[in-house]
């Protein structure tokens, strides 16, 4: 099933086409027959995967990269107004389309499931995509991370279901009209765009209000912010899930089994037990959210539950990068204190007596300013940590805000923390700390992920 493309997306040009969200939309458009082009700051395996689909991908940003006959220029909120291709689009009168509008257009005419929340979106979206594909439902999906190979973050499927990660960071999830919406949790984050929890709640209420008539909101019964949102939402069918006694889909047990978990839920008066093939209670609860959402869309729960075991992880979500000298190196995308705590607790449960070492890279000055102390407290769950300088991403520095804020808080919580300001020296520092049997986590949403292979190289010497 492939609804027709709007004229504006027949020849789109993507600025930042290699990004997690942008590349997925570009891939689906290419698979639907659009003539896709774009640019990115550097070449990548994702860019190469798009070229294999027939897309034109330029490296670097220049006005000349934008074809005169482009039907639109697709941007994310990270693209600055002075980008030369964006300036050229204005000169040529080419319409500018936000990526959220492009994604909304791709979902039009299908049965969308939109996955929202402060954290857990990528994992839950991936779980749904993999399990529905396992059942032969051939879903389309757009995920904020690769499942396995580069470019596996999105697919145009022949089925009627479209599973999409719904980003609240810039309020772009207000553009979608899902049949089923998932809200995993509601916390204060993205401080450059939200000044208070009230603004966060208002934004999520707007998102819930976008659910189509007769649709369903699937929401956590355990997390305080989600429960408050449930009290504020009106006019939509609500299905709650979690360990709370009043949950509609109640989790009766989560039993760790090494790097897996066995989960038992009570759904519609009957018990279902299934396996989640990744460690940690929070991943088990993500799987239950996926189960509840699929059931709300009419997928039999007794079929979807065992199919969820087919999900074995997504890149950067507790992904094993390799082992050397008896030490495993694992990559974690966690960058918010709640995520950091959840991943460290999951690894602690799976690791037994093994030491856990963390190489942490803070992400964004604004997030560090607001949550740096909580990040430091989370690092106290590790046996030892190395903390890098802040990864700025799209932000300019904030005077006085450095990774020392996190380091001071971690030490106050009793953590063993080392500051390393030279990122290239960090792999050697971590390898020098490691002993056979240790688990090393590279943690953060920036380019700390690139250091995992370098740590393995140091360990193998």
DRENVOVEX-545361 format. One line per 2 residues: number of its first residue (from 1); their letters; for each residue x, y, z of C-alpha. Coordinates in Angstrom, 3 decimals. Layout:
NUM) A) X,Y,Z  ... .
***
This chain:
1) XX) 0.000,0.000,0.000  1.618,3.249,-1.132 .
3) XX) -0.465,6.418,-0.986  0.528,8.962,-3.624 .
5) XX) 3.156,11.577,-2.897  2.244,15.245,-2.578 .
7) XX) 3.793,17.344,-5.338  6.118,19.058,-2.850 .
9) XX) 7.809,15.737,-2.059  8.320,14.427,-5.595 .
11) XX) 11.818,15.994,-5.888  12.817,16.901,-2.310 .
13) XX) 16.219,18.209,-1.239  17.192,17.352,2.350 .
15) XX) 19.597,19.577,4.278  21.271,17.226,6.736 .
17) XX) 20.119,14.113,4.894  22.397,11.822,6.920 .
19) XX) 20.713,12.552,10.251  18.742,9.851,12.041 .
21) XX) 15.333,11.398,11.448  15.991,12.969,8.060 .
23) XX) 17.586,9.897,6.468  14.589,7.747,7.347 .
25) XX) 12.137,10.082,5.620  14.456,10.354,2.619 .
27) XX) 14.684,6.559,2.405  10.919,6.045,2.414 .
29) XX) 10.435,8.760,-0.199  13.069,7.133,-2.413 .
31) XX) 11.370,3.762,-2.009  8.066,5.365,-2.998 .
33) XX) 9.591,6.708,-6.188  10.587,10.263,-5.323 .
35) XX) 13.709,11.780,-6.845  15.599,12.420,-3.599 .
37) XX) 18.639,14.648,-3.157  20.356,16.267,-0.210 .
39) XX) 23.532,17.206,1.583  25.270,16.418,4.830 .
41) XX) 28.304,17.720,6.675  30.238,14.489,6.215 .
43) XX) 30.026,11.248,4.317  28.698,8.210,6.157 .
45) XX) 27.431,4.690,5.716  23.913,6.120,5.949 .
47) XX) 24.652,8.450,3.030  26.024,5.521,1.064 .
49) XX) 22.869,3.507,1.791  20.761,6.372,0.430 .
51) XX) 22.898,6.562,-2.712  22.263,2.841,-3.219 .
53) XX) 18.551,3.700,-3.397  19.224,6.264,-6.113 .
55) XX) 19.434,9.392,-3.961  21.956,12.134,-4.761 .
57) XX) 23.938,12.977,-1.619  26.391,15.894,-1.570 .
59) XX) 29.012,16.285,1.134  29.211,19.743,2.641 .
61) XX) 26.661,22.534,2.361  26.730,24.838,-0.650 .
63) XX) 24.124,26.743,-2.638  25.175,24.901,-5.795 .
65) XX) 24.020,21.603,-4.318  20.375,22.679,-4.533 .
67) XX) 18.895,21.861,-7.935  16.751,24.589,-9.494 .
69) XX) 13.905,22.118,-10.094  13.715,20.826,-6.491 .
71) XX) 10.072,20.607,-5.406  10.927,21.451,-1.801 .
73) XX) 13.736,21.770,0.713  13.275,19.565,3.775 .
75) XX) 14.832,20.767,7.032  14.931,19.846,10.702 .
77) XX) 14.917,22.273,13.599  18.715,21.946,13.759 .
79) XX) 19.232,23.721,10.419  20.249,27.345,10.903 .
81) XX) 18.708,30.174,8.882  22.059,31.077,7.282 .
83) XX) 22.602,27.628,5.756  23.607,28.408,2.122 .
85) XX) 21.168,25.881,0.677  18.319,27.320,2.718 .
87) XX) 19.268,30.839,1.599  19.338,29.636,-2.009 .
89) XX) 15.887,28.056,-1.624  14.492,31.443,-0.608 .
91) XX) 16.101,33.059,-3.653  14.560,30.459,-5.973 .
93) XX) 11.176,30.493,-4.235  11.384,26.780,-3.409 .
95) XX) 9.067,25.883,-0.510  10.658,24.787,2.769 .
97) XX) 9.110,21.753,4.480  9.873,20.753,8.062 .
99) XX) 10.744,17.085,8.430  7.706,16.560,10.674 .
101) XX) 5.396,17.744,7.882  7.140,15.395,5.454 .
103) XX) 6.719,12.483,7.874  3.073,13.373,8.457 .
105) XX) 2.514,13.284,4.693  4.066,9.808,4.501 .
107) XX) 1.682,8.536,7.192  -1.406,9.971,5.522 .
109) XX) -3.809,7.259,4.386  -2.231,4.576,6.597 .
111) XX) -2.828,3.450,10.208  -0.148,5.279,12.206 .
113) XX) 1.238,4.366,15.618  3.189,7.352,16.992 .
115) XX) 5.589,6.644,19.844  6.311,9.574,22.175 .
117) XX) 7.951,10.167,25.541  11.001,11.782,27.056 .
119) XX) 12.938,8.527,26.632  12.456,5.040,25.223 .
121) XX) 10.965,6.141,21.894  13.546,4.556,19.613 .
123) XX) 13.491,1.228,21.438  9.699,0.990,21.556 .
125) XX) 9.295,2.030,17.910  11.888,-0.574,16.950 .
127) XX) 10.161,-3.277,18.980  6.891,-2.605,17.177 .
129) XX) 8.503,-2.486,13.743  10.417,-5.742,14.223 .
131) XX) 7.562,-7.671,15.834  4.981,-6.560,13.254 .
133) XX) 7.391,-7.487,10.461  7.949,-10.871,12.115 .
135) XX) 4.187,-11.429,11.949  4.160,-10.643,8.219 .
137) XX) 2.300,-7.347,8.645  4.878,-5.523,6.450 .
139) XX) 4.742,-2.221,8.352  6.288,1.028,7.237 .
141) XX) 8.410,2.616,9.930  10.591,5.614,10.726 .
143) XX) 12.902,5.215,13.723  15.475,7.527,15.319 .
145) XX) 18.227,4.904,15.108  19.395,2.005,12.939 .
147) XX) 18.145,-1.467,13.765  21.292,-3.120,12.426 .
149) XX) 22.779,-2.101,9.075  23.194,1.573,8.116 .
151) XX) 19.926,2.889,6.687  17.790,0.350,8.555 .
153) XX) 16.070,3.124,10.499  13.176,3.303,8.043 .
155) XX) 11.279,1.247,5.488  8.358,1.601,3.124 .
157) XX) 6.287,-1.508,3.744  3.359,-2.940,1.805 .
159) XX) 1.110,-3.135,4.864  -1.353,-0.618,6.291 .
161) XX) 0.478,0.124,9.571  3.044,2.930,9.894 .
163) XX) 5.108,3.031,13.106  6.837,6.342,13.758 .
165) XX) 8.984,7.829,16.475  7.293,11.086,17.516 .
167) XX) 9.717,13.779,18.665  8.554,16.182,21.350 .
169) XX) 11.808,18.152,21.505  10.662,20.837,19.052 .
171) XX) 6.913,20.108,19.274  7.035,18.481,15.845 .
173) XX) 4.866,15.611,17.104  1.928,18.020,16.959 .
175) XX) 1.887,17.456,13.184  0.884,13.788,13.354 .
177) XX) -2.612,12.284,13.485  -2.072,8.763,14.852 .
179) XX) -4.655,6.052,15.283  -2.669,4.892,18.312 .
181) XX) -0.306,7.090,20.300  2.112,5.812,22.946 .
183) XX) 3.384,8.042,25.748  6.114,6.242,27.674 .
185) XX) 6.959,9.001,30.170  6.750,12.763,30.581 .
187) XX) 9.729,14.604,32.086  11.361,17.998,31.717 .
189) XX) 14.000,17.949,29.002  14.955,19.991,25.914 .
191) XX) 15.393,23.065,28.049  16.063,25.335,25.087 .
193) XX) 12.464,24.750,23.952  10.559,24.137,27.201 .
195) XX) 10.800,26.417,30.223  8.678,24.366,32.637 .
197) XX) 6.790,21.128,33.203  3.579,23.021,32.465 .
199) XX) 4.826,23.673,28.953  5.738,19.998,28.611 .
201) XX) 2.272,18.895,29.759  0.574,21.354,27.414 .
203) XX) 2.640,20.012,24.532  1.759,16.384,25.277 .
205) XX) -1.920,17.269,25.726  -1.833,18.784,22.228 .
207) XX) -0.207,15.603,20.907  -2.875,13.420,22.541 .
209) XX) -5.520,15.683,21.047  -4.216,14.802,17.581 .
211) XX) -5.287,11.150,17.948  -7.954,10.430,15.330 .
213) XX) -11.570,9.842,16.472  -11.909,6.292,17.746 .
215) XX) -8.162,6.036,18.345  -6.301,5.132,21.514 .
217) XX) -3.722,6.659,23.839  -1.452,4.003,25.378 .
219) XX) 0.299,5.504,28.398  2.371,4.452,31.396 .
221) XX) 0.544,3.868,34.659  3.810,3.941,36.627 .
223) XX) 5.580,7.184,35.756  4.425,10.286,37.632 .
225) XX) 4.468,12.607,34.631  2.486,10.133,32.537 .
227) XX) -0.137,9.735,35.265  -0.503,13.498,35.479 .
229) XX) -0.905,13.674,31.706  -3.609,11.004,31.869 .
231) XX) -5.542,13.212,34.297  -5.323,16.114,31.855 .
233) XX) -6.285,14.299,28.648  -9.926,14.384,27.584 .
235) XX) -11.989,12.936,24.771  -9.806,9.967,23.868 .
237) XX) -9.779,6.280,24.776  -6.927,5.632,27.226 .
239) XX) -5.196,2.299,27.880  -2.658,2.316,30.699 .
241) XX) 0.154,-0.189,31.141  2.707,-0.936,33.849 .
243) XX) 3.238,-2.448,37.264  0.662,-0.238,39.011 .
245) XX) -2.302,-2.197,40.362  -4.736,-0.027,38.391 .
247) XX) -3.003,-0.506,35.029  -5.233,-1.777,32.214 .
249) XX) -2.360,-3.929,30.939  -0.719,-4.910,34.181 .
251) XX) 2.831,-6.210,34.452  2.771,-9.066,36.959 .
253) XX) 6.453,-10.010,36.798  9.738,-9.142,35.131 .
255) XX) 12.265,-11.922,35.695  15.875,-11.228,34.604 .
257) XX) 17.454,-14.036,32.598  20.984,-12.836,31.878 .
259) XX) 20.763,-10.370,29.001  17.053,-11.169,28.547 .
261) XX) 13.893,-10.841,30.639  10.779,-12.965,31.006 .
263) XX) 7.687,-10.781,31.292  4.213,-11.768,32.473 .
265) XX) 1.276,-9.424,31.907  -2.433,-9.471,32.616 .
267) XX) -4.329,-8.286,29.538  -8.090,-8.534,29.076 .
269) XX) -8.344,-10.934,32.004  -5.738,-13.425,30.801 .
271) XX) -2.060,-13.873,31.557  0.571,-13.734,28.822 .
273) XX) 4.234,-14.597,29.343  6.854,-13.674,26.766 .
275) XX) 10.572,-13.005,26.411  12.252,-9.660,25.863 .
277) XX) 15.675,-10.201,24.304  17.360,-7.157,25.892 .
279) XX) 18.177,-6.631,29.577  16.519,-4.324,32.060 .
281) XX) 13.110,-3.572,33.543  12.688,-0.392,31.489 .
283) XX) 13.120,-2.298,28.225  10.602,-4.871,29.456 .
285) XX) 8.104,-2.072,30.087  8.784,-0.655,26.612 .
287) XX) 7.846,-4.062,25.214  4.595,-4.034,27.189 .
289) XX) 3.796,-0.579,25.747  4.374,-2.018,22.269 .
291) XX) 2.130,-4.975,23.094  -0.673,-2.708,24.307 .
293) XX) -0.391,-0.478,21.236  -0.504,-3.397,18.824 .
295) XX) -3.526,-4.812,20.625  -5.250,-1.413,20.413 .
297) XX) -4.722,-1.518,16.647  -6.265,-4.985,16.455 .
299) XX) -3.160,-7.168,16.342  -3.874,-10.235,18.521 .
301) XX) -1.819,-9.972,21.706  -1.170,-13.714,21.811 .
303) XX) 0.562,-13.377,18.418  2.383,-10.113,19.094 .
305) XX) 3.762,-11.142,22.517  6.066,-13.942,21.264 .
307) XX) 6.976,-11.890,18.184  8.416,-9.178,20.452 .
309) XX) 11.281,-11.558,21.271  12.534,-11.029,17.697 .
311) XX) 13.744,-7.584,18.735  17.365,-7.934,19.853 .
313) XX) 18.336,-4.295,20.184  19.001,-1.187,18.160 .
315) XX) 22.264,0.569,17.521  23.483,2.586,20.507 .
317) XX) 20.917,1.081,22.912  23.120,-1.170,25.062 .
319) XX) 24.761,-2.433,21.885  27.720,-4.763,22.316 .
321) XX) 30.592,-3.305,20.305  33.051,-6.102,20.983 .
323) XX) 35.329,-7.798,23.489  39.089,-7.629,23.996 .
325) XX) 41.357,-8.812,26.801  38.317,-10.191,28.632 .
327) XX) 36.536,-6.807,28.677  33.267,-6.136,26.861 .
329) XX) 32.582,-2.694,25.414  28.915,-1.675,25.180 .
331) XX) 27.435,1.480,23.656  24.638,3.397,25.399 .
333) XX) 22.757,6.374,23.950  21.647,7.449,27.449 .
335) XX) 22.083,11.181,27.976  19.269,12.102,30.375 .
337) XX) 19.663,11.108,34.060  16.656,8.784,33.944 .
339) XX) 18.065,6.974,30.918  21.525,6.800,32.458 .
341) XX) 20.134,5.305,35.650  18.002,2.794,33.759 .
343) XX) 20.876,1.565,31.573  23.292,1.319,34.495 .
345) XX) 20.753,-0.571,36.588  20.088,-2.916,33.663 .
347) XX) 23.786,-3.592,33.249  24.214,-4.079,36.992 .
349) XX) 21.454,-6.708,36.989  23.005,-8.495,34.006 .
351) XX) 26.654,-8.148,35.032  26.624,-9.939,38.366 .
353) XX) 29.901,-9.194,40.130  31.577,-7.597,37.097 .
355) XX) 32.828,-4.012,37.414  31.062,-1.394,35.294 .
357) XX) 33.178,1.443,33.862  31.587,4.377,32.037 .
359) XX) 32.986,6.811,29.493  30.370,9.568,29.579 .
361) XX) 30.001,12.505,27.223  27.429,15.113,28.341 .
363) XX) 25.084,16.224,25.560  24.066,19.898,25.241 .
365) XX) 24.996,22.830,27.466  21.343,23.532,28.321 .
367) XX) 20.717,19.957,29.465  23.902,19.975,31.556 .
369) XX) 22.913,23.284,33.134  19.531,21.924,34.212 .
371) XX) 20.321,18.252,34.902  24.089,18.072,35.464 .
373) XX) 23.777,17.267,39.168  21.360,14.433,38.419 .
375) XX) 23.750,13.095,35.757  26.513,13.049,38.333 .
377) XX) 24.321,11.146,40.770  23.531,8.575,38.067 .
379) XX) 27.246,7.989,37.435  27.588,6.937,41.057 .
381) XX) 25.928,3.666,39.986  29.089,2.771,38.040 .
383) XX) 32.267,1.496,39.667  34.285,4.221,37.929 .
385) XX) 33.654,6.845,35.268  35.549,9.024,32.846 .
387) XX) 33.745,12.251,31.889  34.468,14.149,28.674 .
389) XX) 33.712,17.745,27.766  30.170,18.654,26.726 .
391) XX) 29.123,17.731,23.196  27.493,20.940,21.925 .
393) XX) 25.467,19.554,19.000  23.325,22.487,17.840 .
395) XX) 24.014,24.759,20.836  26.426,27.568,21.574 .
397) XX) 28.324,27.418,24.898  26.712,28.778,28.055 .
399) XX) 29.184,30.709,30.235  30.168,28.751,33.322 .
401) XX) 28.527,25.494,32.210  31.071,22.692,31.770 .
403) XX) 31.311,19.003,32.534  32.833,19.951,35.908 .
405) XX) 29.245,20.437,37.096  28.633,16.725,36.556 .
407) XX) 32.011,15.673,37.934  31.521,17.637,41.164 .
409) XX) 28.061,16.147,41.658  29.323,12.628,40.978 .
411) XX) 32.121,12.978,43.498  29.686,14.399,46.060 .
413) XX) 27.652,11.210,45.566  30.722,9.106,46.266 .
415) XX) 31.570,8.240,42.668  35.058,7.509,41.340 .
417) XX) 35.298,10.003,38.460  38.137,11.120,36.193 .
419) XX) 37.912,14.190,33.957  39.462,13.889,30.484 .
421) XX) 39.362,16.979,28.293  41.235,15.470,25.333 .
423) XX) 38.721,13.133,23.705  41.422,11.348,21.724 .
425) XX) 43.205,10.415,24.954  40.079,8.936,26.536 .
427) XX) 40.271,5.431,24.985  43.748,4.936,26.448 .
429) XX) 42.623,6.170,29.849  39.641,3.813,29.918 .
431) XX) 41.646,0.856,28.643  44.219,1.510,31.346 .
433) XX) 41.501,1.320,34.011  39.900,-1.869,32.686 .
435) XX) 40.541,-5.371,33.986  39.465,-8.739,32.544 .
437) XX) 35.771,-9.298,33.260  34.877,-5.588,33.315 .
439) XX) 32.043,-4.049,31.299  32.814,-0.682,29.672 .
441) XX) 29.952,1.588,28.605  30.460,4.447,26.165 .
443) XX) 27.520,6.658,27.126  25.986,9.749,25.550 .
445) XX) 24.139,11.035,22.478  27.177,12.634,20.807 .
447) XX) 30.222,11.177,19.081  31.370,9.208,22.133 .
449) XX) 30.055,6.191,20.227  33.103,6.472,17.933 .
451) XX) 35.426,5.768,20.870  34.203,2.218,21.520 .
453) XX) 36.283,0.648,18.730  39.305,2.681,19.860 .
455) XX) 38.957,1.339,23.406  38.834,-2.198,22.014 .
457) XX) 41.951,-1.471,19.981  43.765,-0.208,23.093 .
459) XX) 42.647,-3.242,25.081  43.903,-5.669,22.453 .
461) X) 47.440,-4.287,22.464 .
***
